[in-house]
Each structure stands twice: as structure tokens, then as C-alpha cells.
Amino acid sequence: MSETIIPAIQMTAVVAMAKNRIIGDGRGLLWHLRDDLKRVKALTMGCPLIMGRKTWDSIGRPLPGRASIVMTRDPDWVAEGAYRVADISAAITASIDWINANEGAKLNIILFGGGEIYRQGLDYCTRIELTVVDLLPDGGTEPAYFPDFNMADWHQTIEADMPADAESPAFQYQTLTRPVAPRPLTTA
């Protein structure tokens, strides 16, 4: 009798941040990096995306081929193409349900922002796909930050250094992997 191995679902944070950890200003993207947008699409296609309502608002629509799991405290919030949840536990449950219901879905939940969503979900992540932008923006009146974390808990690989050009600042792709198991993706 052979044993069936069921691959585990993992969580990955996908984020672009400035050198000062700023990820947004509460309204939209602070930079436009065409190559990074292509990378994000490749990393997230076929996955559920856990995001906050402000991140949803900045995108303005569901992204094709992915589920938009939107965390909000507003029980009346509704948007076409989005799954509303109240907390990270419900977001994980909705993400796992979506993966199980969609043939061809990747076994990867994407933590997609903003700052509070990253703060609540980072302990569940096995990987961080990080774009570090060579800027120091102030973040405006509603700055969003990627949470501070202990780099000693992660193995860092520099994937690529992208030089500045006429359209964008310099930036770097990094993959951070957690050498020990993260908090388990259990559902209540």
C-alpha cells in the first residue's frame, strides 16, 4: 500500500517597499516599476491574495486568475469580485477554500498588503518576495510600512539588482525564506 503525500499550502508575502520600509501613502502606488508588476503577476497568478480594503481600493478591481480576499472591519463592505473577511483567520480559511475549489490553483496564499495585513500575517509566511526600491519617500499623511522583522530569522537571496533609468528608480529583488516552520495555517 503506497502512502499519498498531500503537499502543504504555504503563505508568501509579496511586497515592494522603499529603503525606509514605506509601502504606500494610503492612496496608491508610490512608484511604477513595469518589470516588478510583471514579476508580481507571475508570483501571484493562480493564488488567493489576502489584502486590506485600502489595497483593494488602490487596485480598484479583482485581478484576473487570482482571488481577492479583502480584510475589513466594516461588516457592510461589499465589492464585486471580492471575498470580504473580518480577520486573518477568516482570510486563511477563505484562501484555503478557494484553493481547494479551483483546479489548477497553486498551493500558495499571497499576503498582499497593506501594512497592517502584513503585520498580522507575516508569522504565517514561509517566504517573502521583496522588492526594495531605492527611494526614501515620506509616505504622505497616511504612510503604510512593511513591518519590522528580525532578518536573522530569514535566509536572504539577492535575485537581481535593477539600475535606475529615465522612468524608474533603482530597485532590488530579494527572496527571503524562513529556515524554520512558520506559524501553522490552521483554520478555526
C-alpha positions as CSV (number, residue, x, y, z in Angstrom):
1,M,0.0,0.0,0.0
2,S,1.5,3.3,-1.0
3,E,1.3,6.5,1.0
4,T,-0.3,9.5,-0.5
5,I,1.6,12.7,0.2
6,I,-0.6,15.9,0.2
7,P,1.5,19.0,-0.4
8,A,1.1,21.7,2.2
9,I,-0.3,25.1,1.4
10,Q,2.1,27.8,2.2
11,M,1.9,31.6,2.6
12,T,4.2,34.1,0.8
13,A,4.3,37.8,1.4
14,V,4.8,39.7,-1.9
15,V,5.8,43.3,-1.3
16,A,7.6,46.3,-2.7
17,M,9.0,48.7,-0.1
18,A,11.2,51.8,-0.1
19,K,14.5,51.6,1.8
20,N,12.7,53.2,4.8
21,R,10.0,50.4,4.8
22,I,7.3,52.7,3.3
23,I,5.0,50.7,1.1
24,G,2.3,53.2,0.4
25,D,0.6,56.5,1.2
26,G,-3.0,55.3,1.7
27,R,-4.0,56.2,-1.9
28,G,-1.9,54.2,-4.4
29,L,1.5,53.1,-5.7
30,L,4.4,55.5,-4.9
31,W,6.4,54.2,-7.9
32,H,5.7,52.5,-11.2
33,L,8.1,49.6,-11.9
34,R,7.0,47.9,-15.0
35,D,9.3,44.9,-14.5
36,D,8.1,44.5,-10.9
37,L,4.5,44.5,-11.9
38,K,5.3,41.6,-14.3
39,R,7.1,39.8,-11.5
40,V,4.2,40.2,-9.2
41,K,1.8,38.8,-11.8
42,A,4.0,35.8,-12.3
43,L,4.3,35.2,-8.5
44,T,0.6,35.6,-7.7
45,M,-1.2,34.0,-10.7
46,G,-3.4,31.2,-9.6
47,C,-3.3,32.2,-5.9
48,P,-5.6,33.8,-3.4
49,L,-4.5,37.3,-2.4
50,I,-5.1,38.5,1.2
51,M,-5.3,42.3,1.2
52,G,-6.8,45.1,3.2
53,R,-9.6,47.3,1.9
54,K,-7.2,50.2,1.1
55,T,-5.1,47.9,-1.0
56,W,-8.3,46.7,-2.8
57,D,-9.3,50.4,-3.3
58,S,-5.9,51.2,-4.8
59,I,-6.1,48.3,-7.3
60,G,-9.8,49.1,-8.0
61,R,-10.8,45.6,-9.3
62,P,-10.2,41.9,-8.9
63,L,-7.0,40.7,-10.6
64,P,-7.7,38.0,-13.2
65,G,-6.7,34.5,-12.3
66,R,-6.5,35.2,-8.6
67,A,-8.9,35.5,-5.7
68,S,-9.2,38.8,-3.8
69,I,-9.7,38.1,-0.1
70,V,-10.3,41.5,1.5
71,M,-9.9,42.1,5.2
72,T,-12.1,44.9,6.6
73,R,-13.7,45.8,9.9
74,D,-16.7,47.1,8.0
75,P,-19.4,44.3,8.0
76,D,-21.4,46.0,5.3
77,W,-18.5,46.4,2.8
78,V,-19.1,44.7,-0.5
79,A,-17.3,44.8,-3.8
80,E,-17.9,42.7,-6.9
81,G,-15.2,40.1,-7.3
82,A,-14.0,40.3,-3.7
83,Y,-14.5,38.0,-0.7
84,R,-14.9,40.1,2.5
85,V,-13.5,38.7,5.7
86,A,-13.1,40.2,9.2
87,D,-9.7,38.9,10.3
88,I,-6.6,36.9,9.3
89,S,-8.1,33.6,10.5
90,A,-11.1,34.0,8.2
91,A,-8.8,35.2,5.4
92,I,-6.7,32.0,5.7
93,T,-9.9,29.9,5.7
94,A,-11.3,31.7,2.6
95,S,-8.0,31.3,0.9
96,I,-7.7,27.5,1.6
97,D,-11.4,27.1,0.5
98,W,-10.6,28.9,-2.8
99,I,-7.5,26.8,-3.5
100,N,-9.5,23.6,-2.8
101,A,-12.3,24.7,-5.1
102,N,-10.2,25.8,-8.1
103,E,-8.5,23.2,-10.1
104,G,-5.0,24.4,-11.1
105,A,-4.8,26.8,-8.1
106,K,-1.3,27.0,-6.7
107,L,-0.8,25.8,-3.1
108,N,0.3,29.3,-2.1
109,I,-1.6,32.0,-0.3
110,I,-0.3,35.5,-1.1
111,L,-0.1,38.1,1.7
112,F,-0.6,41.2,-0.5
113,G,-0.8,44.3,1.8
114,G,-1.1,46.8,3.3
115,G,1.0,47.3,6.4
116,E,-1.5,46.0,8.9
117,I,-2.2,42.9,6.8
118,Y,1.5,42.2,6.5
119,R,1.9,42.7,10.3
120,Q,-1.0,40.2,11.0
121,G,0.2,37.6,8.5
122,L,4.0,37.6,8.5
123,D,4.3,34.9,11.1
124,Y,2.5,32.5,8.8
125,C,4.8,33.1,5.8
126,T,7.5,30.7,4.6
127,R,8.8,33.2,2.1
128,I,8.9,36.9,1.4
129,E,9.2,38.0,-2.2
130,L,10.6,41.5,-1.7
131,T,11.3,44.4,-4.0
132,V,13.4,47.1,-2.3
133,V,13.1,50.4,-4.1
134,D,16.0,52.9,-3.8
135,L,13.8,55.7,-2.5
136,L,13.1,57.4,0.9
137,P,9.5,58.7,0.5
138,D,7.7,60.3,3.5
139,G,4.5,58.3,2.8
140,G,2.3,61.4,3.0
141,T,-0.3,61.8,5.7
142,E,-1.2,58.1,5.8
143,P,2.1,56.2,5.5
144,A,1.9,52.5,5.3
145,Y,5.0,50.5,6.4
146,F,6.1,46.9,5.9
147,P,6.6,45.6,9.5
148,D,10.0,45.5,11.0
149,F,11.1,41.9,11.4
150,N,14.3,40.1,12.5
151,M,16.4,39.4,9.4
152,A,18.3,36.7,11.4
153,D,15.1,34.6,11.2
154,W,15.3,34.6,7.4
155,H,17.7,33.4,4.7
156,Q,18.2,36.2,2.1
157,T,18.9,35.7,-1.6
158,I,19.5,38.7,-3.9
159,E,17.7,37.8,-7.1
160,A,18.6,40.8,-9.2
161,D,19.7,44.5,-9.0
162,M,17.9,46.7,-11.4
163,P,19.6,50.0,-12.2
164,A,17.7,53.3,-12.3
165,D,16.5,54.6,-15.7
166,A,14.6,57.5,-17.0
167,E,11.3,56.0,-15.9
168,S,12.1,54.4,-12.6
169,P,14.4,54.4,-9.6
170,A,16.9,51.6,-8.9
171,F,15.5,48.5,-7.1
172,Q,16.5,45.1,-6.0
173,Y,14.6,41.7,-6.0
174,Q,15.2,39.6,-2.9
175,T,13.7,36.3,-1.8
176,L,13.7,35.7,1.9
177,T,13.0,32.1,3.1
178,R,12.3,31.1,6.7
179,P,14.6,28.2,7.7
180,V,12.2,27.0,10.4
181,A,8.5,26.3,10.1
182,P,6.2,29.3,10.3
183,R,3.0,29.6,12.4
184,P,0.7,26.9,11.0
185,L,-2.1,27.8,8.6
186,T,-4.8,26.4,10.8
187,T,-8.4,27.4,10.5
188,A,-10.8,27.8,13.3
